[in-house]
Amino acid sequence: MTRSHDAPFHHEEVPLTWILACASLTGVVLNIRKNRACWPLWVGTNSTWAAVDFAAGLPAQGCLMLVYTGMAVWGWVAWRPSA
């Protein structure tokens, strides 16, 4: 049986993960609606997820989130309004 202090997340961090999950899903909805606000939202959520993953000892997942962060920056720039 796992003791609470052995868990990768402490109880204080659980609300953060729920907030990140909801914000990430909001980004998906914004993207479906072709709303450019999805990109900065994903930059924030993906970079924060990366920090959470690295802190939890999940380096591969953390690196994936950093790649997603870079792709979100790319999307944000690519979806710039035309001049």
BASE-948557 format. One record per atom (N, C-alpha, C, O): atom name; x negated, z, y negated; residue in three letters; residue number from 1. Coordinates in nm, 4 decimals. Layout:
% residues N
roza name CA px X pz Z py Y resn ala resi NUM
...
END
This chain:
% residues 83
roza name N px -0.0843 pz 0.0000 py 0.1175 resn met resi 1
roza name CA px 0.0000 pz 0.0000 py 0.0000 resn met resi 1
roza name C px -0.0892 pz 0.0000 py -0.1243 resn met resi 1
roza name O px -0.1914 pz 0.0684 py -0.1287 resn met resi 1
roza name N px -0.0494 pz -0.0766 py -0.2238 resn thr resi 2
roza name CA px -0.1265 pz -0.0883 py -0.3470 resn thr resi 2
roza name C px -0.0841 pz 0.0187 py -0.4462 resn thr resi 2
roza name O px 0.0346 pz 0.0391 py -0.4716 resn thr resi 2
roza name N px -0.1831 pz 0.0862 py -0.5015 resn arg resi 3
roza name CA px -0.1538 pz 0.1836 py -0.6065 resn arg resi 3
roza name C px -0.1393 pz 0.1103 py -0.7385 resn arg resi 3
roza name O px -0.1959 pz 0.0025 py -0.7567 resn arg resi 3
roza name N px -0.0641 pz 0.1678 py -0.8302 resn ser resi 4
roza name CA px -0.0345 pz 0.1002 py -0.9574 resn ser resi 4
roza name C px -0.1607 pz 0.0670 py -1.0359 resn ser resi 4
roza name O px -0.1654 pz -0.0362 py -1.1029 resn ser resi 4
roza name N px -0.2636 pz 0.1520 py -1.0295 resn his resi 5
roza name CA px -0.3839 pz 0.1227 py -1.1083 resn his resi 5
roza name C px -0.4702 pz 0.0154 py -1.0431 resn his resi 5
roza name O px -0.5674 pz -0.0294 py -1.1039 resn his resi 5
roza name N px -0.4372 pz -0.0276 py -0.9199 resn asp resi 6
roza name CA px -0.5095 pz -0.1356 py -0.8545 resn asp resi 6
roza name C px -0.4494 pz -0.2722 py -0.8863 resn asp resi 6
roza name O px -0.5106 pz -0.3751 py -0.8580 resn asp resi 6
roza name N px -0.3314 pz -0.2733 py -0.9441 resn ala resi 7
roza name CA px -0.2645 pz -0.3995 py -0.9751 resn ala resi 7
roza name C px -0.3423 pz -0.4733 py -1.0835 resn ala resi 7
roza name O px -0.4041 pz -0.4100 py -1.1690 resn ala resi 7
roza name N px -0.3400 pz -0.6086 py -1.0809 resn pro resi 8
roza name CA px -0.4168 pz -0.6827 py -1.1813 resn pro resi 8
roza name C px -0.3649 pz -0.6662 py -1.3230 resn pro resi 8
roza name O px -0.4407 pz -0.6855 py -1.4181 resn pro resi 8
roza name N px -0.2371 pz -0.6307 py -1.3401 resn phe resi 9
roza name CA px -0.1805 pz -0.6112 py -1.4732 resn phe resi 9
roza name C px -0.1308 pz -0.4692 py -1.4855 resn phe resi 9
roza name O px -0.0679 pz -0.4157 py -1.3941 resn phe resi 9
roza name N px -0.1591 pz -0.4090 py -1.5981 resn his resi 10
roza name CA px -0.1050 pz -0.2771 py -1.6260 resn his resi 10
roza name C px 0.0342 pz -0.2932 py -1.6840 resn his resi 10
roza name O px 0.0680 pz -0.4001 py -1.7348 resn his resi 10
roza name N px 0.1144 pz -0.1899 py -1.6773 resn his resi 11
roza name CA px 0.2530 pz -0.2001 py -1.7229 resn his resi 11
roza name C px 0.2639 pz -0.2426 py -1.8684 resn his resi 11
roza name O px 0.3655 pz -0.3008 py -1.9066 resn his resi 11
roza name N px 0.1633 pz -0.2159 py -1.9512 resn glu resi 12
roza name CA px 0.1687 pz -0.2560 py -2.0917 resn glu resi 12
roza name C px 0.1600 pz -0.4071 py -2.1068 resn glu resi 12
roza name O px 0.2086 pz -0.4616 py -2.2059 resn glu resi 12
roza name N px 0.0981 pz -0.4768 py -2.0092 resn glu resi 13
roza name CA px 0.0776 pz -0.6204 py -2.0189 resn glu resi 13
roza name C px 0.1963 pz -0.7003 py -1.9675 resn glu resi 13
roza name O px 0.2071 pz -0.8191 py -1.9979 resn glu resi 13
roza name N px 0.2841 pz -0.6403 py -1.8920 resn val resi 14
roza name CA px 0.3955 pz -0.7134 py -1.8331 resn val resi 14
roza name C px 0.4851 pz -0.7765 py -1.9391 resn val resi 14
roza name O px 0.5210 pz -0.8933 py -1.9235 resn val resi 14
roza name N px 0.5237 pz -0.7062 py -2.0466 resn pro resi 15
roza name CA px 0.6056 pz -0.7736 py -2.1488 resn pro resi 15
roza name C px 0.5356 pz -0.8967 py -2.2068 resn pro resi 15
roza name O px 0.6023 pz -0.9955 py -2.2374 resn pro resi 15
roza name N px 0.4041 pz -0.8933 py -2.2226 resn leu resi 16
roza name CA px 0.3305 pz -1.0085 py -2.2741 resn leu resi 16
roza name C px 0.3492 pz -1.1284 py -2.1824 resn leu resi 16
roza name O px 0.3715 pz -1.2393 py -2.2311 resn leu resi 16
roza name N px 0.3408 pz -1.1095 py -2.0526 resn thr resi 17
roza name CA px 0.3550 pz -1.2231 py -1.9616 resn thr resi 17
roza name C px 0.4964 pz -1.2807 py -1.9661 resn thr resi 17
roza name O px 0.5137 pz -1.4020 py -1.9539 resn thr resi 17
roza name N px 0.5972 pz -1.1960 py -1.9835 resn trp resi 18
roza name CA px 0.7348 pz -1.2460 py -1.9963 resn trp resi 18
roza name C px 0.7532 pz -1.3221 py -2.1271 resn trp resi 18
roza name O px 0.8202 pz -1.4253 py -2.1306 resn trp resi 18
roza name N px 0.6944 pz -1.2717 py -2.2332 resn ile resi 19
roza name CA px 0.7017 pz -1.3403 py -2.3627 resn ile resi 19
roza name C px 0.6330 pz -1.4769 py -2.3524 resn ile resi 19
roza name O px 0.6853 pz -1.5770 py -2.4015 resn ile resi 19
roza name N px 0.5165 pz -1.4804 py -2.2888 resn leu resi 20
roza name CA px 0.4449 pz -1.6069 py -2.2712 resn leu resi 20
roza name C px 0.5248 pz -1.7052 py -2.1866 resn leu resi 20
roza name O px 0.5305 pz -1.8242 py -2.2177 resn leu resi 20
roza name N px 0.5864 pz -1.6556 py -2.0800 resn ala resi 21
roza name CA px 0.6667 pz -1.7432 py -1.9940 resn ala resi 21
roza name C px 0.7835 pz -1.8026 py -2.0718 resn ala resi 21
roza name O px 0.8100 pz -1.9224 py -2.0620 resn ala resi 21
roza name N px 0.8527 pz -1.7205 py -2.1480 resn cys resi 22
roza name CA px 0.9671 pz -1.7695 py -2.2277 resn cys resi 22
roza name C px 0.9209 pz -1.8673 py -2.3356 resn cys resi 22
roza name O px 0.9870 pz -1.9683 py -2.3600 resn cys resi 22
roza name N px 0.8090 pz -1.8385 py -2.3995 resn ala resi 23
roza name CA px 0.7568 pz -1.9283 py -2.5031 resn ala resi 23
roza name C px 0.7127 pz -2.0612 py -2.4418 resn ala resi 23
roza name O px 0.7327 pz -2.1666 py -2.5021 resn ala resi 23
roza name N px 0.6532 pz -2.0570 py -2.3232 resn ser resi 24
roza name CA px 0.6119 pz -2.1802 py -2.2554 resn ser resi 24
roza name C px 0.7328 pz -2.2664 py -2.2202 resn ser resi 24
roza name O px 0.7297 pz -2.3883 py -2.2375 resn ser resi 24
roza name N px 0.8383 pz -2.2037 py -2.1714 resn leu resi 25
roza name CA px 0.9610 pz -2.2776 py -2.1403 resn leu resi 25
roza name C px 1.0247 pz -2.3347 py -2.2667 resn leu resi 25
roza name O px 1.0812 pz -2.4441 py -2.2644 resn leu resi 25
roza name N px 1.0154 pz -2.2615 py -2.3751 resn thr resi 26
roza name CA px 1.0646 pz -2.3136 py -2.5029 resn thr resi 26
roza name C px 0.9859 pz -2.4386 py -2.5415 resn thr resi 26
roza name O px 1.0432 pz -2.5343 py -2.5936 resn thr resi 26
roza name N px 0.8562 pz -2.4382 py -2.5164 resn gly resi 27
roza name CA px 0.7735 pz -2.5563 py -2.5416 resn gly resi 27
roza name C px 0.8194 pz -2.6763 py -2.4605 resn gly resi 27
roza name O px 0.8188 pz -2.7888 py -2.5106 resn gly resi 27
roza name N px 0.8588 pz -2.6539 py -2.3363 resn val resi 28
roza name CA px 0.9092 pz -2.7635 py -2.2525 resn val resi 28
roza name C px 1.0372 pz -2.8219 py -2.3132 resn val resi 28
roza name O px 1.0527 pz -2.9437 py -2.3228 resn val resi 28
roza name N px 1.1286 pz -2.7332 py -2.3538 resn val resi 29
roza name CA px 1.2544 pz -2.7801 py -2.4138 resn val resi 29
roza name C px 1.2256 pz -2.8593 py -2.5415 resn val resi 29
roza name O px 1.2850 pz -2.9648 py -2.5636 resn val resi 29
roza name N px 1.1353 pz -2.8093 py -2.6250 resn leu resi 30
roza name CA px 1.0994 pz -2.8812 py -2.7469 resn leu resi 30
roza name C px 1.0397 pz -3.0176 py -2.7147 resn leu resi 30
roza name O px 1.0673 pz -3.1156 py -2.7839 resn leu resi 30
roza name N px 0.9584 pz -3.0241 py -2.6105 resn asn resi 31
roza name CA px 0.8983 pz -3.1508 py -2.5702 resn asn resi 31
roza name C px 1.0046 pz -3.2484 py -2.5213 resn asn resi 31
roza name O px 1.0002 pz -3.3665 py -2.5558 resn asn resi 31
roza name N px 1.0988 pz -3.2015 py -2.4426 resn ile resi 32
roza name CA px 1.2082 pz -3.2865 py -2.3945 resn ile resi 32
roza name C px 1.2852 pz -3.3442 py -2.5122 resn ile resi 32
roza name O px 1.3299 pz -3.4589 py -2.5086 resn ile resi 32
roza name N px 1.3003 pz -3.2628 py -2.6173 resn arg resi 33
roza name CA px 1.3722 pz -3.3080 py -2.7372 resn arg resi 33
roza name C px 1.2822 pz -3.3845 py -2.8338 resn arg resi 33
roza name O px 1.3231 pz -3.4183 py -2.9448 resn arg resi 33
roza name N px 1.1595 pz -3.4113 py -2.7902 resn lys resi 34
roza name CA px 1.0605 pz -3.4840 py -2.8710 resn lys resi 34
roza name C px 1.0334 pz -3.4161 py -3.0059 resn lys resi 34
roza name O px 1.0175 pz -3.4816 py -3.1088 resn lys resi 34
roza name N px 1.0289 pz -3.2844 py -3.0014 resn asn resi 35
roza name CA px 1.0019 pz -3.2051 py -3.1209 resn asn resi 35
roza name C px 0.8535 pz -3.1695 py -3.1218 resn asn resi 35
roza name O px 0.8033 pz -3.1079 py -3.0278 resn asn resi 35
roza name N px 0.7846 pz -3.2079 py -3.2270 resn arg resi 36
roza name CA px 0.6398 pz -3.1878 py -3.2381 resn arg resi 36
roza name C px 0.5988 pz -3.0403 py -3.2364 resn arg resi 36
roza name O px 0.4818 pz -3.0098 py -3.2131 resn arg resi 36
roza name N px 0.6907 pz -2.9502 py -3.2601 resn ala resi 37
roza name CA px 0.6593 pz -2.8066 py -3.2599 resn ala resi 37
roza name C px 0.6175 pz -2.7564 py -3.1217 resn ala resi 37
roza name O px 0.5642 pz -2.6461 py -3.1096 resn ala resi 37
roza name N px 0.6411 pz -2.8362 py -3.0177 resn cys resi 38
roza name CA px 0.5994 pz -2.7938 py -2.8829 resn cys resi 38
roza name C px 0.4482 pz -2.7767 py -2.8741 resn cys resi 38
roza name O px 0.3997 pz -2.6879 py -2.8040 resn cys resi 38
roza name N px 0.3734 pz -2.8617 py -2.9450 resn trp resi 39
roza name CA px 0.2273 pz -2.8607 py -2.9299 resn trp resi 39
roza name C px 0.1616 pz -2.7339 py -2.9818 resn trp resi 39
roza name O px 0.0834 pz -2.6737 py -2.9082 resn trp resi 39
roza name N px 0.1887 pz -2.6894 py -3.1049 resn pro resi 40
roza name CA px 0.1246 pz -2.5639 py -3.1461 resn pro resi 40
roza name C px 0.1720 pz -2.4449 py -3.0632 resn pro resi 40
roza name O px 0.0971 pz -2.3497 py -3.0417 resn pro resi 40
roza name N px 0.2970 pz -2.4509 py -3.0168 resn leu resi 41
roza name CA px 0.3461 pz -2.3437 py -2.9302 resn leu resi 41
roza name C px 0.2640 pz -2.3403 py -2.8017 resn leu resi 41
roza name O px 0.2256 pz -2.2329 py -2.7554 resn leu resi 41
roza name N px 0.2371 pz -2.4571 py -2.7442 resn trp resi 42
roza name CA px 0.1571 pz -2.4617 py -2.6216 resn trp resi 42
roza name C px 0.0115 pz -2.4257 py -2.6460 resn trp resi 42
roza name O px -0.0524 pz -2.3675 py -2.5584 resn trp resi 42
roza name N px -0.0424 pz -2.4585 py -2.7618 resn val resi 43
roza name CA px -0.1794 pz -2.4162 py -2.7926 resn val resi 43
roza name C px -0.1868 pz -2.2635 py -2.7864 resn val resi 43
roza name O px -0.2788 pz -2.2068 py -2.7275 resn val resi 43
roza name N px -0.0886 pz -2.1987 py -2.8479 resn gly resi 44
roza name CA px -0.0863 pz -2.0519 py -2.8478 resn gly resi 44
roza name C px -0.0617 pz -1.9918 py -2.7107 resn gly resi 44
roza name O px -0.1314 pz -1.8992 py -2.6693 resn gly resi 44
roza name N px 0.0380 pz -2.0447 py -2.6400 resn thr resi 45
roza name CA px 0.0697 pz -1.9852 py -2.5092 resn thr resi 45
roza name C px -0.0398 pz -2.0126 py -2.4073 resn thr resi 45
roza name O px -0.0786 pz -1.9227 py -2.3327 resn thr resi 45
roza name N px -0.0900 pz -2.1354 py -2.4031 resn asn resi 46
roza name CA px -0.1928 pz -2.1678 py -2.3033 resn asn resi 46
roza name C px -0.3221 pz -2.0901 py -2.3272 resn asn resi 46
roza name O px -0.3844 pz -2.0431 py -2.2320 resn asn resi 46
roza name N px -0.3627 pz -2.0764 py -2.4528 resn ser resi 47
roza name CA px -0.4858 pz -2.0011 py -2.4800 resn ser resi 47
roza name C px -0.4672 pz -1.8530 py -2.4482 resn ser resi 47
roza name O px -0.5600 pz -1.7870 py -2.4013 resn ser resi 47
roza name N px -0.3476 pz -1.8010 py -2.4736 resn thr resi 48
roza name CA px -0.3220 pz -1.6603 py -2.4393 resn thr resi 48
roza name C px -0.3148 pz -1.6425 py -2.2888 resn thr resi 48
roza name O px -0.3666 pz -1.5444 py -2.2354 resn thr resi 48
roza name N px -0.2504 pz -1.7374 py -2.2189 resn trp resi 49
roza name CA px -0.2493 pz -1.7321 py -2.0719 resn trp resi 49
roza name C px -0.3918 pz -1.7343 py -2.0180 resn trp resi 49
roza name O px -0.4224 pz -1.6634 py -1.9221 resn trp resi 49
roza name N px -0.4789 pz -1.8143 py -2.0778 resn ala resi 50
roza name CA px -0.6184 pz -1.8199 py -2.0333 resn ala resi 50
roza name C px -0.6828 pz -1.6819 py -2.0424 resn ala resi 50
roza name O px -0.7509 pz -1.6387 py -1.9495 resn ala resi 50
roza name N px -0.6617 pz -1.6135 py -2.1535 resn ala resi 51
roza name CA px -0.7179 pz -1.4788 py -2.1703 resn ala resi 51
roza name C px -0.6622 pz -1.3828 py -2.0656 resn ala resi 51
roza name O px -0.7360 pz -1.3029 py -2.0080 resn ala resi 51
roza name N px -0.5315 pz -1.3911 py -2.0414 resn val resi 52
roza name CA px -0.4682 pz -1.3052 py -1.9403 resn val resi 52
roza name C px -0.5270 pz -1.3346 py -1.8028 resn val resi 52
roza name O px -0.5580 pz -1.2428 py -1.7269 resn val resi 52
roza name N px -0.5421 pz -1.4627 py -1.7710 resn asp resi 53
roza name CA px -0.5946 pz -1.5008 py -1.6398 resn asp resi 53
roza name C px -0.7395 pz -1.4541 py -1.6211 resn asp resi 53
roza name O px -0.7742 pz -1.4002 py -1.5160 resn asp resi 53
roza name N px -0.8232 pz -1.4747 py -1.7222 resn phe resi 54
roza name CA px -0.9619 pz -1.4290 py -1.7112 resn phe resi 54
roza name C px -0.9673 pz -1.2773 py -1.6958 resn phe resi 54
roza name O px -1.0465 pz -1.2256 py -1.6169 resn phe resi 54
roza name N px -0.8843 pz -1.2064 py -1.7702 resn ala resi 55
roza name CA px -0.8817 pz -1.0597 py -1.7612 resn ala resi 55
roza name C px -0.8342 pz -1.0135 py -1.6237 resn ala resi 55
roza name O px -0.8740 pz -0.9070 py -1.5766 resn ala resi 55
roza name N px -0.7488 pz -1.0940 py -1.5592 resn ala resi 56
roza name CA px -0.6966 pz -1.0590 py -1.4267 resn ala resi 56
roza name C px -0.7909 pz -1.1031 py -1.3152 resn ala resi 56
roza name O px -0.7602 pz -1.0842 py -1.1975 resn ala resi 56
roza name N px -0.9049 pz -1.1612 py -1.3505 resn gly resi 57
roza name CA px -1.0000 pz -1.2043 py -1.2488 resn gly resi 57
roza name C px -0.9608 pz -1.3364 py -1.1834 resn gly resi 57
roza name O px -0.9906 pz -1.3591 py -1.0662 resn gly resi 57
roza name N px -0.8941 pz -1.4236 py -1.2589 resn leu resi 58
roza name CA px -0.8517 pz -1.5536 py -1.2079 resn leu resi 58
roza name C px -0.9203 pz -1.6640 py -1.2882 resn leu resi 58
roza name O px -0.8553 pz -1.7306 py -1.3688 resn leu resi 58
roza name N px -1.0508 pz -1.6845 py -1.2673 resn pro resi 59
roza name CA px -1.1238 pz -1.7789 py -1.3521 resn pro resi 59
roza name C px -1.0767 pz -1.9239 py -1.3386 resn pro resi 59
roza name O px -1.0751 pz -1.9961 py -1.4383 resn pro resi 59
roza name N px -1.0387 pz -1.9685 py -1.2200 resn ala resi 60
roza name CA px -0.9929 pz -2.1069 py -1.2051 resn ala resi 60
roza name C px -0.8643 pz -2.1294 py -1.2842 resn ala resi 60
roza name O px -0.8494 pz -2.2315 py -1.3514 resn ala resi 60
roza name N px -0.7727 pz -2.0350 py -1.2763 resn gln resi 61
roza name CA px -0.6472 pz -2.0452 py -1.3520 resn gln resi 61
roza name C px -0.6756 pz -2.0380 py -1.5021 resn gln resi 61
roza name O px -0.6140 pz -2.1104 py -1.5803 resn gln resi 61
roza name N px -0.7677 pz -1.9519 py -1.5421 resn gly resi 62
roza name CA px -0.8050 pz -1.9420 py -1.6830 resn gly resi 62
roza name C px -0.8638 pz -2.0719 py -1.7347 resn gly resi 62
roza name O px -0.8315 pz -2.1153 py -1.8453 resn gly resi 62
roza name N px -0.9508 pz -2.1351 py -1.6547 resn cys resi 63
roza name CA px -1.0087 pz -2.2639 py -1.6949 resn cys resi 63
roza name C px -0.9008 pz -2.3715 py -1.7044 resn cys resi 63
roza name O px -0.9037 pz -2.4541 py -1.7957 resn cys resi 63
roza name N px -0.8058 pz -2.3713 py -1.6112 resn leu resi 64
roza name CA px -0.6955 pz -2.4665 py -1.6164 resn leu resi 64
roza name C px -0.6161 pz -2.4497 py -1.7464 resn leu resi 64
roza name O px -0.5788 pz -2.5482 py -1.8102 resn leu resi 64
roza name N px -0.5908 pz -2.3255 py -1.7846 resn met resi 65
roza name CA px -0.5163 pz -2.3007 py -1.9085 resn met resi 65
roza name C px -0.5963 pz -2.3477 py -2.0308 resn met resi 65
roza name O px -0.5374 pz -2.3928 py -2.1290 resn met resi 65
roza name N px -0.7292 pz -2.3374 py -2.0257 resn leu resi 66
roza name CA px -0.8111 pz -2.3883 py -2.1364 resn leu resi 66
roza name C px -0.8035 pz -2.5405 py -2.1437 resn leu resi 66
roza name O px -0.8009 pz -2.5976 py -2.2528 resn leu resi 66
roza name N px -0.8000 pz -2.6061 py -2.0278 resn val resi 67
roza name CA px -0.7825 pz -2.7519 py -2.0257 resn val resi 67
roza name C px -0.6465 pz -2.7872 py -2.0852 resn val resi 67
roza name O px -0.6358 pz -2.8791 py -2.1665 resn val resi 67
roza name N px -0.5423 pz -2.7137 py -2.0444 resn tyr resi 68
roza name CA px -0.4088 pz -2.7370 py -2.1005 resn tyr resi 68
roza name C px -0.4068 pz -2.7146 py -2.2513 resn tyr resi 68
roza name O px -0.3367 pz -2.7855 py -2.3235 resn tyr resi 68
roza name N px -0.4828 pz -2.6171 py -2.2992 resn thr resi 69
roza name CA px -0.4913 pz -2.5929 py -2.4429 resn thr resi 69
roza name C px -0.5499 pz -2.7147 py -2.5136 resn thr resi 69
roza name O px -0.4980 pz -2.7596 py -2.6158 resn thr resi 69
roza name N px -0.6588 pz -2.7675 py -2.4577 resn gly resi 70
roza name CA px -0.7191 pz -2.8875 py -2.5147 resn gly resi 70
roza name C px -0.6241 pz -3.0062 py -2.5129 resn gly resi 70
roza name O px -0.6201 pz -3.0842 py -2.6081 resn gly resi 70
roza name N px -0.5478 pz -3.0203 py -2.4053 resn met resi 71
roza name CA px -0.4508 pz -3.1296 py -2.3969 resn met resi 71
roza name C px -0.3381 pz -3.1114 py -2.4978 resn met resi 71
roza name O px -0.2854 pz -3.2095 py -2.5504 resn met resi 71
roza name N px -0.3010 pz -2.9875 py -2.5249 resn ala resi 72
roza name CA px -0.1977 pz -2.9612 py -2.6252 resn ala resi 72
roza name C px -0.2476 pz -2.9981 py -2.7645 resn ala resi 72
roza name O px -0.1717 pz -3.0515 py -2.8454 resn ala resi 72
roza name N px -0.3740 pz -2.9702 py -2.7926 resn val resi 73
roza name CA px -0.4317 pz -3.0111 py -2.9216 resn val resi 73
roza name C px -0.4296 pz -3.1635 py -2.9306 resn val resi 73
roza name O px -0.3939 pz -3.2190 py -3.0346 resn val resi 73
roza name N px -0.4670 pz -3.2302 py -2.8242 resn trp resi 74
roza name CA px -0.4665 pz -3.3763 py -2.8175 resn trp resi 74
roza name C px -0.3251 pz -3.4306 py -2.8432 resn trp resi 74
roza name O px -0.3072 pz -3.5230 py -2.9226 resn trp resi 74
roza name N px -0.2266 pz -3.3736 py -2.7766 resn gly resi 75
roza name CA px -0.0880 pz -3.4162 py -2.7961 resn gly resi 75
roza name C px -0.0415 pz -3.3943 py -2.9386 resn gly resi 75
roza name O px 0.0280 pz -3.4784 py -2.9957 resn gly resi 75
roza name N px -0.0799 pz -3.2807 py -2.9964 resn trp resi 76
roza name CA px -0.0413 pz -3.2477 py -3.1340 resn trp resi 76
roza name C px -0.0946 pz -3.3540 py -3.2307 resn trp resi 76
roza name O px -0.0238 pz -3.4004 py -3.3201 resn trp resi 76
roza name N px -0.2219 pz -3.3914 py -3.2100 resn val resi 77
roza name CA px -0.2842 pz -3.4925 py -3.2961 resn val resi 77
roza name C px -0.2202 pz -3.6299 py -3.2699 resn val resi 77
roza name O px -0.1919 pz -3.7039 py -3.3641 resn val resi 77
roza name N px -0.1978 pz -3.6635 py -3.1435 resn ala resi 78
roza name CA px -0.1418 pz -3.7938 py -3.1075 resn ala resi 78
roza name C px 0.0023 pz -3.8105 py -3.1587 resn ala resi 78
roza name O px 0.0456 pz -3.9223 py -3.1866 resn ala resi 78
roza name N px 0.0750 pz -3.7010 py -3.1708 resn trp resi 79
roza name CA px 0.2135 pz -3.7080 py -3.2183 resn trp resi 79
roza name C px 0.2232 pz -3.6932 py -3.3693 resn trp resi 79
roza name O px 0.3309 pz -3.6670 py -3.4227 resn trp resi 79
roza name N px 0.1123 pz -3.7097 py -3.4373 resn arg resi 80
roza name CA px 0.1134 pz -3.7034 py -3.5839 resn arg resi 80
roza name C px 0.2114 pz -3.8056 py -3.6394 resn arg resi 80
roza name O px 0.2218 pz -3.9163 py -3.5867 resn arg resi 80
roza name N px 0.2831 pz -3.7701 py -3.7447 resn pro resi 81
roza name CA px 0.3693 pz -3.8704 py -3.8069 resn pro resi 81
roza name C px 0.2855 pz -3.9875 py -3.8607 resn pro resi 81
roza name O px 0.1782 pz -3.9660 py -3.9171 resn pro resi 81
roza name N px 0.3339 pz -4.1094 py -3.8436 resn ser resi 82
roza name CA px 0.2613 pz -4.2262 py -3.8957 resn ser resi 82
roza name C px 0.2675 pz -4.2297 py -4.0477 resn ser resi 82
roza name O px 0.3658 pz -4.1896 py -4.1100 resn ser resi 82
roza name N px 0.1603 pz -4.2785 py -4.1035 resn ala resi 83
roza name CA px 0.1524 pz -4.2851 py -4.2503 resn ala resi 83
roza name C px 0.2273 pz -4.4037 py -4.3047 resn ala resi 83
roza name O px 0.2309 pz -4.4241 py -4.4260 resn ala resi 83
END
